[in-house]
Amino acid sequence: MSTTQSDRLRGLLEPLVSAKDLDLEEIEVSRAGRRRVLRIVVDSDEGVELDACAELSRAVSELLDESDVMGEEEYVLEVTSPGAERPLTELRHYLRATGRLARLQLHDGGELVARILKADEEGIDAEIPGVKGRKPTARRIAFTEIAKARVEIEFSRKDGKNEITEDSKNDILNDIRHEEEA
């Protein structure tokens, strides 16, 4: 998709998406046989339900019909959420993934799987799961260290817990603070 078309689409769609209390994450135009596919990815702090995608799809379709931004060639419109294994590229993505496992590829070539406990403008506080009966460890990871990050699907945790309690989160964050002070 040309930068001009991408910019025009974003300029046209962003106000509509924002008015629905959603974030416009991605716009992609690709080929599927003779037709083009316009894929719009939206998200929010609460996630996106199917009904919200359907409602937004109707509104986007109407707006695009009134505009010439897609030209005369046929296209298929898809409005979707980022999915379970979404990439983490913005602070808001990390904030939304708090409590979830993420696979982090680091600039130094290393890779970590860690539970995101907290995120701020500089980076994340994370819990690195223990291996072979060892306790989890706390670690502060700056965004400048992270090359790529993606949420990991987690069907069930080995310790039987499906979420971090406020008390366990505070304990781990205190461990991180003590390590930083040392």
BABATOR-99733 format. One record per residue: residue number from 0; x, y, z of N, C-alpha, C, O in turn; chain; residue in three letters. Coordinates in steps of 0.2 Angstrom, whole numbers, always signed. Example, Ala and Ser with C-alpha at 12.3 -4.5 7.8 and 13.67 -1.06 7.14 Angstrom:
BEGIN
pos:nc1:nc2:nc3:cac1:cac2:cac3:cc1:cc2:cc3:oc1:oc2:oc3:unit:code
0:+66:-28:+39:+62:-22:+39:+66:-16:+39:+71:-17:+42:A:ALA
1:+64:-11:+35:+68:-5:+36:+64:+0:+39:+67:+6:+40:A:SER
This chain:
BEGIN
pos:nc1:nc2:nc3:cac1:cac2:cac3:cc1:cc2:cc3:oc1:oc2:oc3:unit:code
0:+4:-6:+0:+0:+0:+0:+5:+6:+0:+9:+6:+4:A:MET
1:+3:+11:-4:+7:+17:-5:+6:+21:+2:+1:+21:+5:A:SER
2:+12:+25:+4:+11:+29:+10:+6:+34:+9:+2:+35:+14:A:THR
3:+5:+36:+3:-1:+41:+3:-8:+38:+4:-12:+41:+8:A:THR
4:-9:+32:+1:-15:+29:+3:-16:+27:+10:-21:+28:+13:A:GLN
5:-10:+24:+13:-10:+23:+20:-12:+29:+24:-16:+28:+29:A:SER
6:-8:+34:+23:-10:+41:+27:-17:+43:+26:-20:+45:+31:A:ASP
7:-19:+42:+20:-26:+44:+18:-31:+40:+22:-36:+42:+25:A:ARG
8:-30:+33:+22:-34:+29:+26:-34:+30:+33:-39:+30:+37:A:LEU
9:-28:+31:+36:-27:+32:+43:-31:+39:+45:-34:+39:+50:A:ARG
10:-30:+44:+41:-33:+51:+42:-41:+50:+42:-44:+53:+46:A:GLY
11:-43:+46:+38:-51:+45:+37:-53:+41:+42:-59:+42:+45:A:LEU
12:-50:+35:+44:-53:+30:+49:-51:+32:+56:-55:+30:+61:A:LEU
13:-46:+35:+58:-44:+36:+65:-49:+40:+69:-51:+38:+74:A:GLU
14:-52:+45:+66:-58:+49:+70:-64:+44:+72:-66:+44:+77:A:PRO
15:-65:+40:+67:-71:+35:+67:-69:+30:+73:-74:+29:+77:A:LEU
16:-64:+27:+72:-62:+22:+77:-61:+25:+84:-63:+22:+89:A:VAL
17:-58:+31:+85:-57:+34:+91:-64:+36:+94:-65:+35:+100:A:SER
18:-69:+37:+90:-76:+39:+92:-79:+33:+95:-84:+34:+99:A:ALA
19:-77:+27:+93:-80:+21:+96:-76:+18:+102:-76:+13:+104:A:LYS
20:-71:+23:+105:-67:+21:+110:-62:+15:+109:-61:+11:+113:A:ASP
21:-60:+15:+103:-55:+10:+101:-48:+13:+98:-48:+19:+97:A:LEU
22:-43:+9:+98:-37:+11:+95:-36:+8:+89:-37:+2:+88:A:ASP
23:-34:+12:+84:-32:+10:+77:-25:+7:+77:-21:+11:+77:A:LEU
24:-24:+1:+77:-18:-2:+78:-14:-3:+71:-8:-2:+71:A:GLU
25:-18:-5:+66:-14:-7:+60:-19:-6:+54:-25:-8:+55:A:GLU
26:-17:-4:+48:-21:-4:+42:-16:-7:+37:-11:-6:+36:A:ILE
27:-19:-12:+33:-15:-16:+29:-20:-17:+22:-25:-20:+23:A:GLU
28:-17:-16:+17:-20:-18:+10:-16:-23:+7:-10:-22:+6:A:VAL
29:-19:-29:+5:-15:-34:+2:-20:-37:-4:-25:-35:-4:A:SER
30:-17:-41:-8:-20:-45:-13:-23:-52:-11:-19:-55:-7:A:ARG
31:-29:-53:-13:-31:-60:-13:-35:-62:-19:-41:-60:-20:A:ALA
32:-31:-65:-24:-33:-66:-30:-34:-59:-34:-29:-55:-34:A:GLY
33:-40:-58:-37:-41:-52:-41:-43:-46:-36:-42:-40:-38:A:ARG
34:-45:-48:-30:-47:-43:-26:-42:-40:-21:-37:-44:-20:A:ARG
35:-43:-35:-18:-39:-32:-13:-42:-34:-6:-48:-34:-6:A:ARG
36:-38:-34:-1:-41:-35:+6:-39:-29:+10:-33:-28:+11:A:VAL
37:-43:-25:+13:-42:-20:+17:-43:-23:+24:-49:-24:+26:A:LEU
38:-38:-24:+28:-38:-26:+35:-37:-21:+40:-31:-18:+40:A:ARG
39:-41:-20:+44:-41:-15:+50:-41:-18:+56:-45:-22:+58:A:ILE
40:-35:-17:+60:-34:-20:+67:-36:-15:+72:-32:-9:+72:A:VAL
41:-40:-16:+77:-42:-11:+82:-41:-15:+89:-42:-21:+89:A:VAL
42:-41:-11:+94:-40:-14:+101:-42:-9:+106:-43:-3:+104:A:ASP
43:-43:-11:+112:-45:-6:+117:-42:-9:+124:-40:-15:+124:A:SER
44:-42:-6:+129:-40:-8:+136:-44:-14:+138:-41:-19:+141:A:ASP
45:-50:-14:+136:-55:-20:+138:-55:-25:+133:-58:-30:+134:A:GLU
46:-51:-25:+127:-51:-29:+122:-57:-27:+117:-60:-22:+118:A:GLY
47:-58:-31:+112:-63:-30:+107:-68:-36:+106:-65:-41:+104:A:VAL
48:-74:-35:+107:-79:-40:+106:-81:-40:+98:-80:-35:+95:A:GLU
49:-84:-46:+96:-86:-47:+90:-91:-42:+87:-91:-39:+82:A:LEU
50:-96:-40:+92:-101:-36:+90:-98:-29:+89:-100:-25:+84:A:ASP
51:-93:-27:+92:-89:-20:+91:-86:-20:+84:-86:-15:+81:A:ALA
52:-83:-26:+83:-80:-26:+76:-85:-26:+70:-84:-22:+65:A:CYS
53:-91:-29:+71:-96:-29:+66:-99:-22:+65:-100:-20:+60:A:ALA
54:-100:-19:+71:-103:-12:+71:-98:-7:+68:-100:-3:+63:A:GLU
55:-91:-8:+69:-86:-4:+66:-86:-5:+59:-85:+0:+55:A:LEU
56:-86:-11:+57:-85:-13:+50:-91:-10:+46:-90:-7:+40:A:SER
57:-97:-10:+48:-102:-6:+45:-101:+1:+44:-102:+4:+39:A:ARG
58:-99:+4:+49:-97:+11:+49:-92:+13:+44:-92:+18:+41:A:ALA
59:-86:+9:+45:-81:+10:+40:-83:+9:+33:-81:+13:+29:A:VAL
60:-87:+4:+32:-89:+2:+25:-93:+8:+22:-92:+10:+16:A:SER
61:-97:+11:+26:-101:+17:+24:-96:+23:+23:-97:+26:+18:A:GLU
62:-92:+24:+27:-87:+30:+26:-83:+29:+20:-82:+34:+16:A:LEU
63:-80:+23:+19:-76:+21:+13:-80:+22:+6:-78:+24:+1:A:LEU
64:-87:+20:+6:-91:+21:+1:-92:+28:-1:-93:+30:-7:A:ASP
65:-92:+33:+4:-92:+40:+2:-86:+43:+0:-86:+49:-2:A:GLU
66:-81:+39:+1:-74:+42:-1:-71:+39:-7:-74:+33:-9:A:SER
67:-66:+41:-10:-62:+38:-15:-56:+35:-13:-52:+34:-18:A:ASP
68:-54:+35:-7:-48:+33:-5:-46:+26:-7:-40:+24:-7:A:VAL
69:-51:+21:-8:-49:+14:-10:-50:+14:-18:-48:+8:-21:A:MET
70:-51:+19:-21:-52:+19:-29:-58:+15:-31:-62:+13:-27:A:GLY
71:-58:+13:-37:-63:+9:-40:-63:+2:-40:-68:-2:-41:A:GLU
72:-57:-1:-39:-56:-8:-39:-59:-11:-33:-59:-8:-27:A:GLU
73:-62:-17:-34:-65:-21:-28:-60:-22:-22:-54:-23:-23:A:GLU
74:-63:-23:-16:-59:-25:-11:-64:-28:-6:-70:-27:-6:A:TYR
75:-61:-32:-1:-65:-35:+4:-62:-31:+11:-56:-30:+12:A:VAL
76:-67:-30:+15:-65:-26:+21:-65:-31:+27:-70:-35:+28:A:LEU
77:-60:-31:+31:-60:-35:+37:-58:-30:+43:-53:-26:+43:A:GLU
78:-62:-31:+48:-61:-27:+54:-60:-32:+60:-64:-36:+61:A:VAL
79:-54:-32:+63:-52:-37:+68:-48:-35:+74:-46:-29:+74:A:THR
80:-47:-39:+79:-43:-37:+84:-36:-40:+83:-35:-44:+79:A:SER
81:-31:-38:+87:-24:-40:+86:-23:-48:+87:-18:-51:+84:A:PRO
82:-28:-51:+91:-27:-58:+92:-23:-60:+98:-20:-56:+102:A:GLY
83:-23:-66:+100:-21:-69:+106:-13:-68:+107:-10:-66:+112:A:ALA
84:-9:-69:+101:-2:-69:+102:+0:-62:+99:+5:-62:+95:A:GLU
85:-3:-57:+100:-1:-50:+98:+6:-48:+99:+9:-49:+104:A:ARG
86:+9:-44:+94:+15:-41:+95:+14:-35:+100:+9:-32:+100:A:PRO
87:+19:-34:+104:+19:-28:+109:+24:-23:+106:+30:-24:+106:A:LEU
88:+22:-18:+104:+26:-12:+100:+25:-6:+104:+29:-1:+103:A:THR
89:+20:-5:+107:+18:+2:+111:+18:+1:+118:+16:-5:+120:A:GLU
90:+19:+6:+122:+18:+6:+129:+11:+3:+131:+10:-1:+135:A:LEU
91:+6:+5:+127:-1:+3:+129:-2:-4:+128:-6:-7:+131:A:ARG
92:+2:-7:+123:+1:-15:+122:+4:-18:+129:+1:-23:+131:A:HIS
93:+10:-16:+131:+13:-19:+137:+8:-18:+143:+7:-22:+147:A:TYR
94:+5:-12:+144:+0:-11:+149:-6:-16:+149:-8:-18:+154:A:LEU
95:-8:-17:+143:-14:-21:+142:-12:-29:+143:-16:-33:+145:A:ARG
96:-5:-30:+142:-3:-37:+143:+0:-38:+151:+2:-44:+152:A:ALA
97:-1:-34:+155:+1:-35:+162:-3:-41:+165:-9:-42:+164:A:THR
98:+2:-45:+168:-1:-51:+171:+0:-57:+166:-1:-63:+168:A:GLY
99:+2:-56:+159:+2:-61:+154:+10:-63:+153:+14:-59:+154:A:ARG
100:+11:-69:+150:+17:-71:+148:+19:-67:+141:+14:-66:+137:A:LEU
101:+25:-66:+140:+27:-63:+134:+34:-66:+132:+38:-67:+136:A:ALA
102:+35:-67:+126:+41:-69:+123:+45:-63:+121:+43:-59:+116:A:ARG
103:+51:-62:+124:+55:-56:+122:+61:-58:+119:+65:-62:+121:A:LEU
104:+62:-55:+113:+69:-56:+109:+73:-49:+111:+70:-44:+109:A:GLN
105:+79:-50:+113:+83:-45:+115:+88:-43:+110:+90:-47:+106:A:LEU
106:+90:-36:+110:+94:-34:+105:+101:-38:+106:+105:-38:+101:A:HIS
107:+103:-40:+112:+109:-44:+112:+109:-51:+110:+114:-55:+111:A:ASP
108:+103:-53:+107:+103:-60:+104:+99:-65:+109:+97:-70:+107:A:GLY
109:+98:-63:+115:+95:-67:+120:+87:-67:+119:+85:-63:+115:A:GLY
110:+84:-72:+122:+77:-72:+122:+75:-74:+129:+78:-78:+132:A:GLU
111:+69:-71:+131:+66:-73:+138:+59:-74:+137:+55:-71:+132:A:LEU
112:+56:-78:+141:+49:-79:+142:+48:-76:+149:+50:-79:+154:A:VAL
113:+44:-71:+150:+43:-68:+156:+36:-65:+157:+32:-64:+152:A:ALA
114:+33:-65:+163:+27:-62:+165:+27:-55:+166:+32:-53:+170:A:ARG
115:+24:-51:+162:+24:-44:+163:+20:-42:+169:+14:-43:+170:A:ILE
116:+23:-39:+174:+20:-37:+180:+18:-29:+180:+13:-27:+183:A:LEU
117:+22:-25:+177:+21:-18:+177:+25:-15:+171:+30:-18:+169:A:LYS
118:+22:-10:+168:+25:-7:+162:+25:+1:+163:+20:+4:+166:A:ALA
119:+30:+4:+162:+30:+12:+162:+34:+14:+156:+36:+10:+151:A:ASP
120:+35:+21:+155:+38:+24:+149:+45:+21:+148:+47:+21:+142:A:GLU
121:+49:+18:+153:+56:+16:+152:+56:+8:+150:+61:+6:+147:A:GLU
122:+51:+4:+153:+52:-3:+152:+47:-7:+156:+42:-4:+158:A:GLY
123:+49:-13:+157:+44:-17:+161:+47:-20:+167:+53:-21:+167:A:ILE
124:+43:-22:+172:+45:-26:+178:+42:-33:+176:+36:-33:+175:A:ASP
125:+47:-38:+176:+45:-44:+174:+47:-50:+179:+51:-49:+183:A:ALA
126:+43:-55:+179:+44:-61:+183:+47:-67:+178:+43:-68:+173:A:GLU
127:+53:-69:+179:+55:-74:+174:+54:-81:+178:+56:-82:+184:A:ILE
128:+50:-85:+175:+48:-91:+178:+54:-96:+180:+59:-96:+177:A:PRO
129:+54:-99:+186:+59:-103:+188:+59:-110:+184:+54:-112:+181:A:GLY
130:+65:-113:+183:+66:-119:+180:+68:-124:+184:+72:-123:+189:A:VAL
131:+65:-130:+183:+67:-136:+187:+66:-135:+195:+71:-136:+199:A:LYS
132:+60:-132:+197:+59:-131:+204:+62:-125:+207:+61:-124:+213:A:GLY
133:+65:-121:+203:+68:-115:+206:+63:-110:+206:+58:-110:+203:A:ARG
134:+64:-105:+211:+59:-99:+212:+60:-95:+206:+65:-94:+203:A:LYS
135:+54:-91:+204:+54:-86:+199:+59:-80:+201:+60:-79:+207:A:PRO
136:+62:-77:+196:+66:-71:+198:+63:-65:+195:+60:-65:+190:A:THR
137:+64:-59:+198:+62:-53:+196:+67:-50:+192:+73:-50:+193:A:ALA
138:+65:-46:+187:+70:-42:+182:+66:-36:+179:+61:-36:+177:A:ARG
139:+70:-31:+179:+68:-25:+176:+71:-25:+169:+77:-26:+168:A:ARG
140:+67:-24:+164:+69:-24:+157:+67:-18:+153:+62:-16:+153:A:ILE
141:+72:-14:+151:+71:-8:+148:+69:-9:+141:+71:-14:+137:A:ALA
142:+65:-5:+138:+62:-5:+131:+68:-5:+126:+68:-8:+121:A:PHE
143:+73:-2:+128:+79:-1:+123:+83:-8:+123:+86:-9:+118:A:THR
144:+81:-13:+127:+84:-19:+127:+80:-24:+123:+83:-29:+120:A:GLU
145:+74:-22:+121:+69:-27:+118:+69:-25:+111:+67:-20:+108:A:ILE
146:+71:-31:+107:+70:-30:+99:+63:-32:+97:+60:-28:+93:A:ALA
147:+60:-37:+100:+53:-39:+98:+50:-42:+104:+53:-45:+108:A:LYS
148:+44:-41:+104:+40:-44:+110:+33:-47:+107:+30:-43:+103:A:ALA
149:+31:-52:+110:+24:-55:+108:+21:-58:+114:+25:-62:+118:A:ARG
150:+15:-58:+115:+11:-61:+120:+11:-69:+119:+10:-71:+113:A:VAL
151:+12:-73:+124:+12:-80:+123:+5:-82:+125:+2:-80:+130:A:GLU
152:+3:-87:+122:-4:-90:+124:-2:-95:+130:+3:-99:+130:A:ILE
153:-6:-95:+135:-5:-98:+141:-11:-102:+143:-16:-99:+145:A:GLU
154:-12:-108:+142:-18:-112:+143:-19:-113:+151:-24:-112:+153:A:PHE
155:-14:-115:+154:-14:-116:+161:-7:-115:+164:-2:-118:+161:A:SER
156:-7:-112:+170:+0:-111:+173:+1:-117:+177:-3:-120:+180:A:ARG
157:+8:-119:+178:+10:-125:+181:+8:-125:+189:+7:-130:+192:A:LYS
158:+8:-119:+191:+7:-118:+198:+0:-118:+200:-2:-117:+206:A:ASP
159:-5:-119:+195:-12:-119:+196:-15:-112:+196:-21:-112:+197:A:GLY
160:-11:-107:+196:-14:-100:+196:-15:-98:+189:-11:-99:+185:A:LYS
161:-21:-94:+188:-22:-91:+181:-21:-84:+181:-22:-81:+176:A:ASN
162:-19:-81:+187:-18:-74:+187:-14:-72:+193:-14:-76:+198:A:GLU
163:-10:-67:+193:-6:-64:+198:-11:-60:+203:-14:-56:+201:A:ILE
164:-10:-62:+209:-14:-58:+214:-10:-51:+216:-4:-51:+214:A:THR
165:-13:-47:+218:-10:-40:+220:-4:-41:+225:+1:-38:+224:A:GLU
166:-5:-46:+230:+0:-47:+235:+6:-50:+231:+12:-48:+233:A:ASP
167:+5:-55:+227:+11:-58:+224:+15:-53:+219:+21:-53:+218:A:SER
168:+11:-49:+216:+13:-44:+211:+18:-39:+215:+23:-37:+213:A:LYS
169:+15:-37:+221:+19:-32:+225:+25:-35:+228:+30:-32:+228:A:ASN
170:+25:-41:+230:+31:-45:+232:+36:-45:+227:+42:-43:+228:A:ASP
171:+34:-46:+221:+39:-47:+215:+42:-40:+214:+48:-39:+213:A:ILE
172:+37:-35:+214:+40:-28:+212:+45:-26:+218:+49:-22:+216:A:LEU
173:+43:-27:+224:+48:-26:+230:+55:-29:+228:+60:-26:+230:A:ASN
174:+55:-35:+226:+61:-39:+225:+65:-35:+219:+71:-34:+220:A:ASP
175:+61:-32:+214:+65:-29:+209:+68:-22:+212:+73:-21:+210:A:ILE
176:+64:-19:+216:+66:-12:+219:+73:-14:+223:+77:-10:+223:A:ARG
177:+73:-19:+227:+78:-21:+231:+84:-23:+227:+90:-21:+229:A:HIS
178:+83:-26:+221:+89:-28:+217:+92:-22:+214:+98:-21:+213:A:GLU
179:+88:-17:+212:+90:-10:+209:+94:-6:+214:+99:-3:+212:A:GLU
180:+92:-7:+221:+95:-3:+226:+102:-6:+228:+107:-2:+230:A:GLU
181:+103:-12:+227:+109:-16:+228:+115:-15:+224:+120:-17:+225:A:ALA
